[in-house]
Amino acid sequence: MSRAFTLSRIRPRPGPQGGLTWALIILVGFLTVCPVVMLVLGSFSTGLEAFGSLTLAKYIEAYTDPALAAIILNTVVFTVGSAAVATVLALFLAFLNTRTNIPFKSLFGIISIIPMMIPHILFCVSWALLLNPSNGLFNLLLRELGLSGAAVNIYSMPGMILVEGLLDLPIAYLILAPAMSAFDVSLEESSKVCGASNLRTLARVTLPVLRPAILAAFILVIVRSLASFAVPAVLGMPGRIYVLASHIYRIIATGFAADYGQAAAVGMSALSASIVLIVIYRRLTAAGEKFVTVTSRGYRPAVIDLKGARLPLCGCVGLISFVLIVLPVAVLFYVSLLPYSMVPSAKALGFMSWKNWLSVIRDPVSFLALKNSVVLGIGGASLGVVLSIFVAYIIVKVRTRAAGVLESLSFLSFSFPGIVIGVGFMWFFVLTPLYATIWALLIGYIATYLPYGIRPLTSAFVQIHSHLEESSRVCGAGTLLTLRRVVIPLLVPGIVSGWILMATMFVRELTLSVVLSRPGTEVIAVQILRYAEDGLWGRLSALGIIMIIISTALVAVASFIGRKFALTERG
Amino acid sequence: MKRLAAILVIVLTGTLASAADPALLEKARAEKKAAFYANITAVEPILEAFGKAYGVSAEYTRVSTNKFVATVLTEHQAGKLLADVVQAPLPILDILKEKGVLASYRPAAMAGYPAWAARDEKIQLFGIEYVAPIYNKDLVKPADVPRKYEDLADPKWRGKIVMADPSTHATTISWLIGLKEKVFPSEEAWMAFVKGLAANQPMFVNSFGPTPAPVESGEKLIAISMPKYIITKAPAPLDWARVAQPLLGTPRAMALTAAAPHPHAARLFIDYWLSKEAMKIMAEKVGEYVLAPGVFPPIDGMDKARVEPIRELSDDEIRRWGGEFKKIFATP
């Protein structure tokens, strides 16, 4: 290998793309590195703040804890299990939705996004109401039927994996669906011409070609579940199953002067694990050309006729949607009508009223919080997606080592456990004039959840052949014009996915909000936390449903605009 | 009736406004607001009443207990502490005092409070975050209700208790240590109780907030929790076990900050907060146990209960005991 070749891999390409790469590295780096640097400083400092004299004591204490090995093992099982559940389910739903003639397609989009809109803590509580071993509704039903031996205990590792997998399903779905819908039919047709069945074609052609998207989904869910706290807290703690996030919580919660530096020291292992995963992902998808499916020739996704399997599969999806949407949302609605937690009964019926709804709506802070959350959701997601388009373009199309750096940077804040990264942002923002303003929230949201925009867009970019851009350049168009006229129209499904993931995330964002929000910049999540801390599940559920309605409206508008835009560009 | 109440409020607040030092009031009005950091439920009626009485608004930022020290210290060190008044469990204010965050202020409104409530020249104590066994009165027969703490270790409660995780939750750890020091006759008797409680395999949650829900729904029968939920979660079938021994809890403290952006409004706010009227709102609406003389939460029997503050435990002590409880309760 020549020396010149090696150098060219490290340095960004000269010219406009090289400049863009560096500009993005600086911007994304600034957004994501600052809070992490503060946490690194905190983890090496004595005392409780980011700046203190240097010490290794926090690392030594954190990593010599004899309980850590068991916690890491639990964490691996929990995150890989959740990623498997989410990815397999998302593949199944995305395939049926984009590639087959299954009825009620419009339902799919909704099913797969709903868990993204429900505050995770509420989703967990509603599952505990259904499946707790003492009086979970489902277990009571089993007892009535004389099947108490079959009772399900949600406070267990399989329970945690199931719920986390369902909660992270939207991430996997929104990455896989655009990739599936941009699939080139000719590959599958060739397979069928050679005599392969639908199933064999799926296993030998479709899935291997989708490898970057599947891996992206799998890895993103692992990283997300590593940072997730709701499931470990609400379902893990009662079952005494501790993972990294709940271990970090224990460090912070024990005592009154929470040592976030030590929590950050433990968090560094989550960060390193995420970086390793990103590197593996890049290795596995290095030969980008293999996965290109949209060339300039005959791009049209094909529809597979399910024939006899149409109805059974539809029933299957019906069951999934029942479990995913109807059950938890029904439980939420039921809880929102009650003055306190009670099992359904005539007495419960007598107690039902709109009291919780009224007190939520009449709370003066609620209105301001709703307004701020909607503004942050729309504004933040729009800015975030624009940034993500550029970043994804560099990651996929430039593929220098600098692009690799950019990709890893985009994951920095995201892969830190939420409880800790909020404090990292606080330590950073307090040094700037943005502290205690809505801008701090906006920037923090975008910086932390950038992968939600970048992932769907990279998996969409991967499939667009560079011939298309080259043709555009040959015709005299510059980089920006090529992006706008050629690339972006093909990216619409990815853009819509990224926007939806970001907007719904921002509307329910909790971890940064509780640290950065101040009077005047309250957001819904802060209200949610107030209710949760006071154990007011009725009001919490009412506000949760309002949150779902707002997110549904945002998703509907985004999908509508996306469809309209795609039609105009094609037509 | 409502009108009468409104007139009463106006008369009362009018009296209060006139009772405040006119020079302080004038300066406070010029500052317009007092910013207040705390983690306390439903205190909005007190803030509203304060605004109406003095024409100065009280701006409340709720900061979770486990982020309190981090948030206040970060802002303080950057010279950007937005709070004029801070309210938190006593150990937190002690940490802040040590770091130079607090200012001296001896409010006149403390007259009549127990002598120990005026802790020092900076920190005032106004309430106790009291802990008691709370049970589901629909499902627990009166004869079965615990009459002393030792009853919680009775094997009949196996799998039927919910509590905050005793290896991490500072208030629960302090409560268990309080029992050792103030209630049990000997360390052996106390240890037998703790081991008996552990053998009953209580379900753990991360704080007091999630403890009442499983008892309301019947998932569990008893919670080691706070009696104030009997008020805030009414009409839930909750009652407190009237144990023969005293109830214990960590003191709730408040203080003025040294670099308060609105120092006069802050003093006015502290004076009002400690007044009998404000404390009455807190006891009646939120079920808090307050130290203002003669004010009790409207919970049956609470006016006769002995409620005592727990000795302040250092974080090292809390972590050490958390580690011990982790072993005793056999959590990984």
Chai-1 contact restraints between the chains, C-beta under 6 A:
chainA,res_idxA,chainB,res_idxB,connection_type,confidence,min_distance_angstrom,max_distance_angstrom,comment,restraint_id
A,E49,B,L73,contact,1.0,0.0,6.0,A-B,restraint_1
A,A67,B,P332,contact,1.0,0.0,6.0,A-B,restraint_2
A,A70,B,P332,contact,1.0,0.0,6.0,A-B,restraint_3
A,N132,B,E219,contact,1.0,0.0,6.0,A-B,restraint_4
A,S134,B,E219,contact,1.0,0.0,6.0,A-B,restraint_5
A,N135,B,G218,contact,1.0,0.0,6.0,A-B,restraint_6
A,N135,B,E219,contact,1.0,0.0,6.0,A-B,restraint_7
A,A233,B,N206,contact,1.0,0.0,6.0,A-B,restraint_8
A,M237,B,F204,contact,1.0,0.0,6.0,A-B,restraint_9
A,M237,B,N206,contact,1.0,0.0,6.0,A-B,restraint_10
A,P238,B,M203,contact,1.0,0.0,6.0,A-B,restraint_11
A,P238,B,F204,contact,1.0,0.0,6.0,A-B,restraint_12
A,R240,B,T331,contact,1.0,0.0,6.0,A-B,restraint_13
A,Y242,B,P332,contact,1.0,0.0,6.0,A-B,restraint_14
A,R250,B,T168,contact,1.0,0.0,6.0,A-B,restraint_15
A,I252,B,N66,contact,1.0,0.0,6.0,A-B,restraint_16
A,A253,B,N66,contact,1.0,0.0,6.0,A-B,restraint_17
A,A253,B,T168,contact,1.0,0.0,6.0,A-B,restraint_18
A,T254,B,T168,contact,1.0,0.0,6.0,A-B,restraint_19
A,T254,B,R319,contact,1.0,0.0,6.0,A-B,restraint_20
A,T254,B,G322,contact,1.0,0.0,6.0,A-B,restraint_21
A,G255,B,A170,contact,1.0,0.0,6.0,A-B,restraint_22
A,G255,B,D315,contact,1.0,0.0,6.0,A-B,restraint_23
A,G255,B,I318,contact,1.0,0.0,6.0,A-B,restraint_24
A,G255,B,R319,contact,1.0,0.0,6.0,A-B,restraint_25
A,F256,B,P91,contact,1.0,0.0,6.0,A-B,restraint_26
A,F256,B,I92,contact,1.0,0.0,6.0,A-B,restraint_27
A,F256,B,A170,contact,1.0,0.0,6.0,A-B,restraint_28
A,A257,B,V69,contact,1.0,0.0,6.0,A-B,restraint_29
A,A257,B,I95,contact,1.0,0.0,6.0,A-B,restraint_30
A,A257,B,D315,contact,1.0,0.0,6.0,A-B,restraint_31
A,A258,B,N66,contact,1.0,0.0,6.0,A-B,restraint_32
A,A258,B,A70,contact,1.0,0.0,6.0,A-B,restraint_33
A,Y260,B,A70,contact,1.0,0.0,6.0,A-B,restraint_34
A,P339,B,P235,contact,1.0,0.0,6.0,A-B,restraint_35
A,Y340,B,E216,contact,1.0,0.0,6.0,A-B,restraint_36
A,Y340,B,K233,contact,1.0,0.0,6.0,A-B,restraint_37
A,Y340,B,A236,contact,1.0,0.0,6.0,A-B,restraint_38
A,S341,B,A213,contact,1.0,0.0,6.0,A-B,restraint_39
A,S341,B,E216,contact,1.0,0.0,6.0,A-B,restraint_40
A,S341,B,S217,contact,1.0,0.0,6.0,A-B,restraint_41
A,M342,B,S217,contact,1.0,0.0,6.0,A-B,restraint_42
A,V423,B,A70,contact,1.0,0.0,6.0,A-B,restraint_43
A,M426,B,T74,contact,1.0,0.0,6.0,A-B,restraint_44
A,W427,B,T74,contact,1.0,0.0,6.0,A-B,restraint_45
A,V430,B,T74,contact,1.0,0.0,6.0,A-B,restraint_46
A,V430,B,A78,contact,1.0,0.0,6.0,A-B,restraint_47
A,V430,B,K80,contact,1.0,0.0,6.0,A-B,restraint_48
A,R518,B,T61,contact,1.0,0.0,6.0,A-B,restraint_49
A,P519,B,E59,contact,1.0,0.0,6.0,A-B,restraint_50
A,P519,B,T61,contact,1.0,0.0,6.0,A-B,restraint_51
A,E533,B,G209,contact,1.0,0.0,6.0,A-B,restraint_52
A,D534,B,T41,contact,1.0,0.0,6.0,A-B,restraint_53
A,G535,B,G209,contact,1.0,0.0,6.0,A-B,restraint_54
A,G535,B,P210,contact,1.0,0.0,6.0,A-B,restraint_55
A,G535,B,P212,contact,1.0,0.0,6.0,A-B,restraint_56
A,G535,B,A213,contact,1.0,0.0,6.0,A-B,restraint_57
A,W537,B,A213,contact,1.0,0.0,6.0,A-B,restraint_58
